[in-house]
Amino acid sequence: MSDGTLLDIFLRLGAATLAGMILGLNRDLHGKPTGIRTLGLVALGVAVATVGVLQTPQAIAHEDAYSRLLQGIIQGVLTGIGFLGGGVILRNPRAHAVHNLTTAATVWVTSALAIACAVANWYVIGMGLLFAIVLLAIGDHVDKWITRNYAQNETDRPPT
């Protein structure tokens, strides 16, 4: 393996880990069950699995096999990671509430970003990470504003 290839792999794995850590920081700041270490490791694991398979010389030599491998990785990882995300979801039937859905979705998005890092789709990574950060940063405020305004409108309505 050449130094260029090693540097490329290092950048792909590093970008995935950093993206996971950035999203994990938000979860840590909100006291959620996943954080910097968990999402950093999720992203690193997904990127290692993807890069490891895609850097196999036998796969690179056969375009059709390479395509099928990439499809299988994406399908398997995104399905499997749903089970990990499902593990953080809590349901309280008495309160008719479900908790940690955003955290579970963040685990899933982290894995999708890691796949993009593994295939070096830098524009998608940048835009995806930006949108995820914006959603995590302002989404709760928007939800509360909508709930507050919707609840006010419901109380202002005359009974039917």
TIVOBA-220320 format. One record per atom (N, C-alpha, C, O): atom name; x negated, y negated, z. Coordinates in steps of 0.05 Angstrom, whole numbers, plus 32768, in hexadecimal, padded with zeros to 4 digits. Example, Ala and Ser with C-alpha at 12.3 -4.5 7.8 and 13.67 -1.06 7.14 Angstrom:
<atoms>
ATOM   atom      x      y      z
ATOM      N   7EF8   8072   809C
ATOM     CA   7F0A   805A   809C
ATOM      C   7EF8   8042   809C
ATOM      O   7EE3   8042   80A9
ATOM      N   7EFF   802D   808E
ATOM     CA   7EEF   8015   808F
ATOM      C   7EFE   7FFF   809D
ATOM      O   7EF4   7FE9   80A1
</atoms>
This chain:
<atoms>
ATOM   atom      x      y      z
ATOM      N   7FEF   8018   8000
ATOM     CA   8000   8000   8000
ATOM      C   7FEE   7FE7   8000
ATOM      O   7FDB   7FE6   800F
ATOM      N   7FF5   7FD4   7FF0
ATOM     CA   7FE4   7FBC   7FEE
ATOM      C   7FEB   7FA8   8005
ATOM      O   8000   7FAB   8012
ATOM      N   7FD9   7F95   8009
ATOM     CA   7FDE   7F81   801D
ATOM      C   7FF7   7F70   8017
ATOM      O   8005   7F68   8029
ATOM      N   7FFC   7F6C   7FFD
ATOM     CA   8013   7F5D   7FF5
ATOM      C   802D   7F6B   7FFD
ATOM      O   8040   7F5F   8005
ATOM      N   802D   7F86   7FF9
ATOM     CA   8044   7F96   8001
ATOM      C   8048   7F95   801F
ATOM      O   805E   7F93   8029
ATOM      N   8032   7F98   802E
ATOM     CA   8033   7F97   804B
ATOM      C   803E   7F7C   8055
ATOM      O   804E   7F7B   8067
ATOM      N   8034   7F66   8049
ATOM     CA   803E   7F4C   8050
ATOM      C   805B   7F49   804A
ATOM      O   806B   7F3E   805A
ATOM      N   8064   7F53   8033
ATOM     CA   8080   7F52   802B
ATOM      C   8091   7F61   803F
ATOM      O   80A6   7F57   8048
ATOM      N   8089   7F79   8047
ATOM     CA   8098   7F89   805A
ATOM      C   8099   7F7A   8075
ATOM      O   80AE   7F79   8082
ATOM      N   8082   7F6F   807D
ATOM     CA   8081   7F60   8097
ATOM      C   8095   7F49   8096
ATOM      O   80A3   7F44   80AA
ATOM      N   8096   7F3A   8080
ATOM     CA   80A8   7F23   807E
ATOM      C   80C5   7F2C   807E
ATOM      O   80D6   7F1F   808B
ATOM      N   80CC   7F42   8071
ATOM     CA   80E7   7F4C   8070
ATOM      C   80F0   7F55   808C
ATOM      O   8106   7F4E   8095
ATOM      N   80DF   7F64   809A
ATOM     CA   80E6   7F6E   80B4
ATOM      C   80E6   7F57   80C8
ATOM      O   80F8   7F56   80DA
ATOM      N   80D4   7F45   80C6
ATOM     CA   80D3   7F2D   80D8
ATOM      C   80EB   7F1B   80D4
ATOM      O   80F6   7F11   80E8
ATOM      N   80F3   7F17   80BB
ATOM     CA   810B   7F06   80B6
ATOM      C   8124   7F13   80C2
ATOM      O   8135   7F05   80CD
ATOM      N   8126   7F2D   80BF
ATOM     CA   813E   7F3B   80CA
ATOM      C   813E   7F38   80E8
ATOM      O   8153   7F32   80F4
ATOM      N   8127   7F3E   80F5
ATOM     CA   8126   7F3C   8112
ATOM      C   812C   7F1F   811B
ATOM      O   813B   7F1C   812E
ATOM      N   8121   7F0B   810E
ATOM     CA   8126   7EF0   8115
ATOM      C   8144   7EE8   8112
ATOM      O   814F   7EDB   8123
ATOM      N   8150   7EF1   80FC
ATOM     CA   816C   7EEB   80F8
ATOM      C   817D   7EF8   810E
ATOM      O   818F   7EEB   8119
ATOM      N   8177   7F11   8116
ATOM     CA   8185   7F1D   812C
ATOM      C   8181   7F0F   8146
ATOM      O   8194   7F0B   8156
ATOM      N   8169   7F06   814B
ATOM     CA   8163   7EF7   8164
ATOM      C   8172   7EDD   8165
ATOM      O   817B   7ED4   817A
ATOM      N   8174   7ECF   814E
ATOM     CA   8182   7EB5   814D
ATOM      C   819F   7EBA   8154
ATOM      O   81AB   7EAB   8164
ATOM      N   81AC   7ECE   8148
ATOM     CA   81C8   7ED3   814F
ATOM      C   81CB   7EDD   816B
ATOM      O   81DE   7ED6   8179
ATOM      N   81B7   7EEC   8175
ATOM     CA   81B8   7EF6   8190
ATOM      C   81B5   7EE0   81A4
ATOM      O   81C1   7EE2   81BA
ATOM      N   81A7   7ECB   819E
ATOM     CA   81A4   7EB4   81B0
ATOM      C   81BF   7EA8   81B6
ATOM      O   81C6   7EA1   81CD
ATOM      N   81D0   7EA5   81A1
ATOM     CA   81EB   7E9B   81A6
ATOM      C   81FA   7EAD   81B9
ATOM      O   8208   7EA3   81CB
ATOM      N   81F9   7EC7   81B5
ATOM     CA   8207   7ED9   81C6
ATOM      C   81FD   7ED8   81E3
ATOM      O   820C   7EDA   81F6
ATOM      N   81E2   7ED6   81E6
ATOM     CA   81D7   7ED3   8201
ATOM      C   81E1   7EB9   820E
ATOM      O   81E8   7EBA   8226
ATOM      N   81E1   7EA3   81FF
ATOM     CA   81EA   7E8A   820B
ATOM      C   8207   7E8A   8213
ATOM      O   820F   7E7A   8224
ATOM      N   8217   7E9C   8207
ATOM     CA   8233   7E9F   820F
ATOM      C   8238   7EB6   8222
ATOM      O   824F   7EBD   8227
ATOM      N   8223   7EC2   822C
ATOM     CA   8225   7ED7   8240
ATOM      C   8232   7EF1   8235
ATOM      O   8240   7EFF   8243
ATOM      N   822E   7EF7   821C
ATOM     CA   823A   7F0E   820F
ATOM      C   8228   7F27   8212
ATOM      O   8211   7F24   8218
ATOM      N   8233   7F3F   820E
ATOM     CA   8224   7F57   8213
ATOM      C   820D   7F5D   8200
ATOM      O   81FC   7F6D   8206
ATOM      N   820C   7F50   81E9
ATOM     CA   81F5   7F53   81D7
ATOM      C   81E6   7F38   81D7
ATOM      O   81F2   7F23   81DC
ATOM      N   81CD   7F39   81D2
ATOM     CA   81BD   7F21   81D3
ATOM      C   81A5   7F23   81C0
ATOM      O   81A5   7F32   81AD
ATOM      N   8191   7F13   81C7
ATOM     CA   8179   7F11   81B6
ATOM      C   816C   7F2D   81B1
ATOM      O   8167   7F34   819A
ATOM      N   8168   7F3C   81C6
ATOM     CA   815A   7F56   81C3
ATOM      C   816C   7F69   81B3
ATOM      O   8162   7F77   81A1
ATOM      N   8185   7F6B   81BA
ATOM     CA   8197   7F7E   81AD
ATOM      C   819A   7F78   8190
ATOM      O   8196   7F8A   817F
ATOM      N   81A1   7F60   8189
ATOM     CA   81A5   7F59   816D
ATOM      C   818B   7F58   815D
ATOM      O   818B   7F5E   8145
ATOM      N   8175   7F51   816A
ATOM     CA   815B   7F52   815D
ATOM      C   8154   7F6F   8156
ATOM      O   814A   7F75   8141
ATOM      N   8159   7F81   8169
ATOM     CA   8154   7F9E   8164
ATOM      C   8167   7FA9   814F
ATOM      O   815E   7FBA   813F
ATOM      N   8180   7FA2   8150
ATOM     CA   8193   7FAB   813B
ATOM      C   8189   7FA3   8120
ATOM      O   8187   7FB3   810D
ATOM      N   8182   7F89   811D
ATOM     CA   8178   7F7F   8103
ATOM      C   815E   7F8D   80FB
ATOM      O   815B   7F95   80E4
ATOM      N   814C   7F90   810D
ATOM     CA   8133   7F9D   8107
ATOM      C   8138   7FBA   80FE
ATOM      O   812C   7FC3   80EB
ATOM      N   8149   7FC8   810D
ATOM     CA   814F   7FE4   8106
ATOM      C   815B   7FE7   80EB
ATOM      O   8153   7FF9   80DB
ATOM      N   816E   7FD6   80E4
ATOM     CA   817B   7FD7   80CA
ATOM      C   8167   7FD1   80B4
ATOM      O   8166   7FDE   809F
ATOM      N   8156   7FBD   80B9
ATOM     CA   8142   7FB5   80A5
ATOM      C   812D   7FCB   80A1
ATOM      O   8125   7FD1   808B
ATOM      N   8124   7FD8   80B7
ATOM     CA   8111   7FED   80B5
ATOM      C   811C   8005   80A5
ATOM      O   810F   800F   8094
ATOM      N   8135   800C   80AB
ATOM     CA   8142   8022   809C
ATOM      C   8144   801B   807F
ATOM      O   813E   802C   806E
ATOM      N   814C   8003   8079
ATOM     CA   814F   7FFB   805D
ATOM      C   8134   7FF9   804E
ATOM      O   8131   8004   8039
ATOM      N   8122   7FEA   805A
ATOM     CA   8108   7FE6   804D
ATOM      C   80F9   8001   804B
ATOM      O   80EC   8007   8037
ATOM      N   80FB   8011   8060
ATOM     CA   80ED   802B   8060
ATOM      C   80F6   803C   8049
ATOM      O   80E5   804A   803D
ATOM      N   810F   803D   8043
ATOM     CA   8119   804D   802D
ATOM      C   8113   8040   8013
ATOM      O   810A   804E   8000
ATOM      N   8117   8026   8011
ATOM     CA   8113   8019   7FF7
ATOM      C   80F6   8017   7FEF
ATOM      O   80F0   8013   7FD7
ATOM      N   80E3   8019   8002
ATOM     CA   80C7   8018   7FFC
ATOM      C   80BB   8034   7FF5
ATOM      O   80A3   8036   7FF1
ATOM      N   80CC   8048   7FF4
ATOM     CA   80C3   8063   7FED
ATOM      C   80BC   8064   7FD0
ATOM      O   80CD   805E   7FBF
ATOM      N   80A3   806B   7FC9
ATOM     CA   809A   806B   7FAD
ATOM      C   80AC   807B   7F9A
ATOM      O   80B1   8073   7F83
ATOM      N   80B6   8092   7FA4
ATOM     CA   80C8   80A3   7F93
ATOM      C   80E2   8094   7F8C
ATOM      O   80EC   8097   7F76
ATOM      N   80EC   8084   7F9F
ATOM     CA   8105   8076   7F9A
ATOM      C   8100   805F   7F86
ATOM      O   8110   805A   7F75
ATOM      N   80EA   8051   7F8A
ATOM     CA   80E3   803A   7F79
ATOM      C   80E0   8043   7F5C
ATOM      O   80E7   8034   7F4A
ATOM      N   80D5   805B   7F58
ATOM     CA   80D0   8065   7F3D
ATOM      C   80E9   806C   7F2D
ATOM      O   80E8   806D   7F15
ATOM      N   80FF   8070   7F3B
ATOM     CA   8118   8079   7F2E
ATOM      C   812E   8064   7F34
ATOM      O   8139   8064   7F4A
ATOM      N   8134   8054   7F21
ATOM     CA   8147   803E   7F25
ATOM      C   8162   8047   7F2F
ATOM      O   816E   803B   7F40
ATOM      N   816C   805D   7F23
ATOM     CA   8187   8067   7F2B
ATOM      C   8186   8071   7F48
ATOM      O   8199   806C   7F57
ATOM      N   8171   807F   7F50
ATOM     CA   816E   8089   7F6B
ATOM      C   816C   8072   7F7E
ATOM      O   8178   8072   7F94
ATOM      N   815D   805E   7F76
ATOM     CA   8159   8046   7F87
ATOM      C   8174   8038   7F8C
ATOM      O   817A   8030   7FA3
ATOM      N   8184   8036   7F78
ATOM     CA   819E   8029   7F7A
ATOM      C   81B0   8039   7F8D
ATOM      O   81BE   802E   7F9E
ATOM      N   81B0   8054   7F8A
ATOM     CA   81C1   8065   7F9B
ATOM      C   81B7   8064   7FB8
ATOM      O   81C8   8064   7FCA
ATOM      N   819D   8062   7FBC
ATOM     CA   8192   8060   7FD7
ATOM      C   819C   8046   7FE5
ATOM      O   81A4   8046   7FFC
ATOM      N   819A   8030   7FD6
ATOM     CA   81A2   8016   7FE1
ATOM      C   81C0   8017   7FE7
ATOM      O   81C8   800D   7FFC
ATOM      N   81D0   8022   7FD6
ATOM     CA   81ED   8024   7FDB
ATOM      C   81F2   8034   7FF4
ATOM      O   8203   802D   8005
ATOM      N   81E4   804B   7FF7
ATOM     CA   81E8   805C   800E
ATOM      C   81DF   804F   8028
ATOM      O   81ED   8052   803C
ATOM      N   81CA   8040   8027
ATOM     CA   81C0   8031   803F
ATOM      C   81D5   801D   8047
ATOM      O   81DD   801C   805F
ATOM      N   81DE   800D   8034
ATOM     CA   81F1   7FF8   803B
ATOM      C   820B   8004   8046
ATOM      O   8215   7FFB   805B
ATOM      N   8215   8019   8039
ATOM     CA   822E   8025   8042
ATOM      C   822A   8032   805E
ATOM      O   823A   802E   8070
ATOM      N   8215   8041   8062
ATOM     CA   8210   804E   807B
ATOM      C   820B   803B   8092
ATOM      O   8216   803F   80A8
ATOM      N   81FA   8027   808D
ATOM     CA   81F3   8014   80A3
ATOM      C   820C   8004   80AB
ATOM      O   8211   8002   80C3
ATOM      N   821A   7FF9   8098
ATOM     CA   8230   7FE8   809F
ATOM      C   8247   7FF7   80AB
ATOM      O   8256   7FEC   80BC
ATOM      N   824A   8010   80A4
ATOM     CA   825E   8021   80B1
ATOM      C   8255   8028   80CD
ATOM      O   8264   8025   80E1
ATOM      N   823D   8032   80CF
ATOM     CA   8232   803B   80E9
ATOM      C   8230   8024   80FD
ATOM      O   8234   8028   8115
ATOM      N   8229   800D   80F4
ATOM     CA   8225   7FF6   8106
ATOM      C   8240   7FEE   8112
ATOM      O   8241   7FE2   8127
ATOM      N   8255   7FF4   8103
ATOM     CA   8270   7FEE   810E
ATOM      C   8275   7FFD   8128
ATOM      O   8283   7FF3   813A
ATOM      N   826A   8015   812A
ATOM     CA   826D   8025   8143
ATOM      C   825E   8017   815A
ATOM      O   8268   8017   8171
ATOM      N   8247   800D   8154
ATOM     CA   8237   7FFF   8169
ATOM      C   8247   7FE6   8171
ATOM      O   8249   7FE0   8189
ATOM      N   8251   7FD7   815E
ATOM     CA   8261   7FBF   8164
ATOM      C   827A   7FC6   8174
ATOM      O   8282   7FB7   8186
ATOM      N   8286   7FDD   816D
ATOM     CA   829E   7FE6   817B
ATOM      C   8299   7FEC   8198
ATOM      O   82AB   7FEA   81A9
ATOM      N   8280   7FF2   819E
ATOM     CA   8279   7FF8   81BA
ATOM      C   827A   7FE0   81CC
ATOM      O   827B   7FE3   81E5
ATOM      N   8279   7FC7   81C1
ATOM     CA   827A   7FB0   81D2
ATOM      C   8296   7FA4   81D5
ATOM      O   829A   7F92   81E5
ATOM      N   82A9   7FAF   81C6
ATOM     CA   82C4   7FA5   81C7
ATOM      C   82D3   7FB1   81E0
ATOM      O   82D2   7FC9   81E4
ATOM      N   82DF   7F9F   81EF
ATOM     CA   82EE   7FA8   8206
ATOM      C   830B   7FA1   8202
ATOM      O   8312   7F8B   81F8
ATOM      N   831D   7FB3   820B
ATOM     CA   8339   7FAE   8208
ATOM      C   8346   7FAE   8224
ATOM      O   8341   7FC0   8234
ATOM      N   8356   7F99   8229
ATOM     CA   8364   7F98   8243
ATOM      C   8382   7F99   823C
ATOM      O   838E   7F85   8236
ATOM      N   838E   7FB1   823E
ATOM     CA   83AA   7FB4   8236
ATOM      C   83BD   7FA5   8248
ATOM      O   83D2   7F9C   823E
ATOM      N   83B6   7FA1   8261
ATOM     CA   83C8   7F92   8273
ATOM      C   83CA   7F75   826B
ATOM      O   83DF   7F69   826C
ATOM      N   83B3   7F6A   8263
ATOM     CA   83B3   7F4D   825C
ATOM      C   83B9   7F4A   823E
ATOM      O   83B9   7F33   8234
ATOM      N   83BD   7F60   8230
ATOM     CA   83C1   7F5F   8213
ATOM      C   83AB   7F50   8205
ATOM      O   83B0   7F3E   81F4
ATOM      N   8392   7F56   820D
ATOM     CA   837B   7F48   8202
ATOM      C   8364   7F5B   81FA
ATOM      O   8361   7F70   8205
ATOM      N   8356   7F52   81E6
ATOM     CA   833E   7F60   81DD
ATOM      C   8327   7F4D   81DF
ATOM      O   8329   7F36   81D7
ATOM      N   8310   7F57   81EA
ATOM     CA   82F9   7F45   81EE
ATOM      C   82E1   7F4F   81DE
ATOM      O   82DF   7F67   81D8
ATOM      N   82CF   7F3D   81D7
ATOM     CA   82B6   7F42   81CA
ATOM      C   82B8   7F49   81AD
ATOM      O   82A6   7F55   81A2
ATOM      N   82CE   7F42   81A0
ATOM     CA   82D0   7F47   8183
ATOM      C   82BB   7F37   8174
ATOM      O   82B0   7F40   8160
ATOM      N   82B7   7F1E   817C
ATOM     CA   82A3   7F0D   816F
ATOM      C   8287   7F19   8172
ATOM      O   8277   7F19   815F
ATOM      N   8281   7F24   8189
ATOM     CA   8267   7F31   818D
ATOM      C   8264   7F49   817B
ATOM      O   824F   7F4D   8170
ATOM      N   8279   7F59   8179
ATOM     CA   8278   7F70   8167
ATOM      C   8275   7F67   814A
ATOM      O   8265   7F74   813B
ATOM      N   8282   7F52   8142
ATOM     CA   827F   7F48   8127
ATOM      C   8263   7F3D   8123
ATOM      O   8258   7F40   810D
ATOM      N   8257   7F32   8137
ATOM     CA   823C   7F27   8136
ATOM      C   8228   7F3E   8131
ATOM      O   8215   7F3B   8122
ATOM      N   822D   7F55   813E
ATOM     CA   821C   7F6D   813A
ATOM      C   821E   7F75   811D
ATOM      O   8209   7F7B   8111
ATOM      N   8236   7F75   8112
ATOM     CA   8239   7F7D   80F6
ATOM      C   822C   7F6A   80E3
ATOM      O   821E   7F72   80D0
ATOM      N   8230   7F50   80E7
ATOM     CA   8224   7F3B   80D6
ATOM      C   8205   7F3D   80D8
ATOM      O   81F7   7F3A   80C4
ATOM      N   81FB   7F42   80F0
ATOM     CA   81DE   7F45   80F3
ATOM      C   81D3   7F5B   80E2
ATOM      O   81BE   7F58   80D6
ATOM      N   81E2   7F72   80E1
ATOM     CA   81D8   7F88   80D1
ATOM      C   81D9   7F81   80B3
ATOM      O   81C8   7F89   80A3
ATOM      N   81EE   7F73   80AB
ATOM     CA   81F0   7F6A   808F
ATOM      C   81D9   7F57   8087
ATOM      O   81CD   7F5A   8072
ATOM      N   81D3   7F45   8099
ATOM     CA   81BC   7F33   8095
ATOM      C   81A2   7F42   8093
ATOM      O   8190   7F3C   8083
ATOM      N   819F   7F57   80A4
ATOM     CA   8187   7F67   80A3
ATOM      C   8184   7F76   8089
ATOM      O   816D   7F78   807F
ATOM      N   8199   7F7F   807D
ATOM     CA   8198   7F8C   8063
ATOM      C   818F   7F77   804E
ATOM      O   817E   7F7D   803D
ATOM      N   819A   7F5F   8050
ATOM     CA   8191   7F4A   803D
ATOM      C   8173   7F44   8041
ATOM      O   8165   7F3F   802D
ATOM      N   816A   7F44   805A
ATOM     CA   814D   7F40   805F
ATOM      C   813D   7F57   8053
ATOM      O   8128   7F52   8047
ATOM      N   8147   7F6F   8056
ATOM     CA   8138   7F86   804C
ATOM      C   8135   7F86   802D
ATOM      O   8121   7F90   8023
ATOM      N   8149   7F7B   8020
ATOM     CA   8147   7F79   8002
ATOM      C   813D   7F5D   7FF9
ATOM      O   813C   7F57   7FE1
ATOM      N   8135   7F4D   800D
ATOM     CA   8129   7F32   8007
ATOM      C   813B   7F20   7FF8
ATOM      O   8132   7F12   7FE5
ATOM      N   8155   7F1F   7FFE
ATOM     CA   8167   7F0D   7FF2
ATOM      C   8169   7EF4   8003
ATOM      O   817C   7EEF   8012
ATOM      N   8154   7EE4   8000
ATOM     CA   814F   7ECD   8013
ATOM      C   8165   7EB8   8013
ATOM      O   816C   7EAE   8028
ATOM      N   8171   7EB2   7FFC
ATOM     CA   8187   7E9F   7FFB
ATOM      C   81A0   7EA9   800B
ATOM      O   81AC   7E9A   801A
ATOM      N   81A6   7EC2   8007
ATOM     CA   81BD   7ECE   8015
ATOM      C   81B8   7ECE   8033
ATOM      O   81C9   7EC8   8043
ATOM      N   819F   7ED4   803B
ATOM     CA   8198   7ED4   8057
ATOM      C   819B   7EB9   8063
ATOM      O   81A8   7EB6   8078
ATOM      N   8190   7EA5   8056
ATOM     CA   8192   7E89   8060
ATOM      C   81AF   7E80   8063
ATOM      O   81B6   7E75   8077
ATOM      N   81BE   7E84   804E
ATOM     CA   81DA   7E7B   804F
ATOM      C   81EA   7E8C   8063
ATOM      O   81FA   7E80   8072
ATOM      N   81E7   7EA6   8063
ATOM     CA   81F5   7EB7   8076
ATOM      C   81EF   7EB0   8092
ATOM      O   8201   7EAF   80A3
ATOM      N   81D5   7EAC   8098
ATOM     CA   81CE   7EA4   80B4
ATOM      C   81D9   7E89   80BB
ATOM      O   81E2   7E86   80D2
ATOM      N   81D8   7E76   80A9
ATOM     CA   81E3   7E5C   80AE
ATOM      C   8201   7E5E   80B4
ATOM      O   820A   7E52   80C8
ATOM      N   8210   7E6C   80A4
ATOM     CA   822D   7E6E   80A8
ATOM      C   8233   7E7C   80C3
ATOM      O   8245   7E75   80D1
ATOM      N   8223   7E91   80C9
ATOM     CA   8228   7EA0   80E2
ATOM      C   8223   7E8E   80FA
ATOM      O   8232   7E8E   810D
ATOM      N   820D   7E7E   80F9
ATOM     CA   8207   7E6C   810F
ATOM      C   821C   7E57   8113
ATOM      O   8225   7E51   8129
ATOM      N   8225   7E4C   80FC
ATOM     CA   823A   7E38   80FE
ATOM      C   8254   7E44   810A
ATOM      O   8260   7E38   811B
ATOM      N   825B   7E5B   8100
ATOM     CA   8273   7E68   810B
ATOM      C   8271   7E6E   8129
ATOM      O   8284   7E69   8138
ATOM      N   825A   7E78   8131
ATOM     CA   8256   7E7D   814E
ATOM      C   8255   7E64   815E
ATOM      O   825F   7E63   8175
ATOM      N   824A   7E4E   8153
ATOM     CA   8247   7E35   8162
ATOM      C   8261   7E26   8164
ATOM      O   8267   7E1B   817A
ATOM      N   8271   7E25   814F
ATOM     CA   8289   7E14   8150
ATOM      C   82A3   7E23   8150
ATOM      O   82B8   7E18   8155
ATOM      N   82A2   7E3D   8149
ATOM     CA   82BA   7E4D   8147
ATOM      C   82CB   7E4D   8160
ATOM      O   82E3   7E4B   815E
ATOM      N   82BE   7E4F   8177
ATOM     CA   82CD   7E50   8190
ATOM      C   82DB   7E35   8195
ATOM      O   82F2   7E35   819E
ATOM      N   82CE   7E1F   818F
ATOM     CA   82DA   7E05   8192
ATOM      C   82F2   7E01   817F
ATOM      O   8307   7DF6   8187
ATOM      N   82EF   7E0B   8167
ATOM     CA   8305   7E09   8153
ATOM      C   831D   7E1A   815D
ATOM      O   8334   7E12   815B
ATOM      N   8317   7E33   8166
ATOM     CA   832C   7E44   8170
ATOM      C   833B   7E37   8187
ATOM      O   8354   7E37   8187
ATOM      N   832D   7E2B   8199
ATOM     CA   833A   7E1E   81B1
ATOM      C   834A   7E06   81A8
ATOM      O   8360   7E02   81B2
ATOM      N   8340   7DF7   8195
ATOM     CA   834F   7DE0   818B
ATOM      C   8369   7DE9   817E
ATOM      O   837E   7DDD   8182
ATOM      N   8367   7DFD   816D
ATOM     CA   837F   7E08   8160
ATOM      C   8393   7E12   8174
ATOM      O   83AB   7E0C   8173
ATOM      N   8389   7E22   8188
ATOM     CA   839B   7E2D   819C
ATOM      C   83A8   7E16   81AC
ATOM      O   83C0   7E17   81B2
ATOM      N   8399   7E02   81B4
ATOM     CA   83A3   7DEC   81C4
ATOM      C   83B8   7DDC   81B4
ATOM      O   83CE   7DD6   81BF
ATOM      N   83B3   7DD7   819A
ATOM     CA   83C6   7DC8   818A
ATOM      C   83DF   7DD9   8183
ATOM      O   83F5   7DCE   8182
ATOM      N   83DB   7DF2   817E
ATOM     CA   83F1   7E04   8178
ATOM      C   8403   7E06   8191
ATOM      O   841C   7E05   818F
ATOM      N   83F7   7E09   81A8
ATOM     CA   8407   7E0C   81C1
ATOM      C   8416   7DF2   81C7
ATOM      O   842D   7DF3   81D0
ATOM      N   840A   7DDB   81C1
ATOM     CA   8418   7DC2   81C5
ATOM      C   8430   7DBF   81B2
ATOM      O   8445   7DB6   81BA
ATOM      N   842C   7DC8   8199
ATOM     CA   8441   7DC6   8186
ATOM      C   8458   7DD9   818E
ATOM      O   8470   7DD2   8189
ATOM      N   8452   7DF0   8199
ATOM     CA   8467   7E02   81A2
ATOM      C   8478   7DF7   81B8
ATOM      O   8490   7DFB   81B9
ATOM      N   846B   7DE8   81CB
ATOM     CA   847A   7DDD   81E2
ATOM      C   848A   7DC4   81DA
ATOM      O   849E   7DBD   81E7
ATOM      N   8482   7DB7   81C3
ATOM     CA   8490   7D9F   81BA
ATOM      C   84A9   7DA6   81AA
ATOM      O   84BA   7D95   81A5
ATOM      N   84AB   7DBF   81A1
ATOM     CA   84C2   7DC7   8191
ATOM      C   84DB   7DCA   81A1
ATOM      O   84DA   7DD4   81B8
ATOM      N   84F2   7DC2   8196
ATOM     CA   850B   7DC6   81A4
ATOM      C   8511   7DE4   81A4
ATOM      O   850A   7DF2   8191
ATOM      N   851F   7DEE   81B9
ATOM     CA   8526   7E0B   81B9
ATOM      C   8539   7E11   81A1
ATOM      O   8549   7E01   8199
ATOM      N   8536   7E29   8197
ATOM     CA   8547   7E31   8181
ATOM      C   855E   7E43   818A
ATOM      O   856E   7E4C   8179
</atoms>
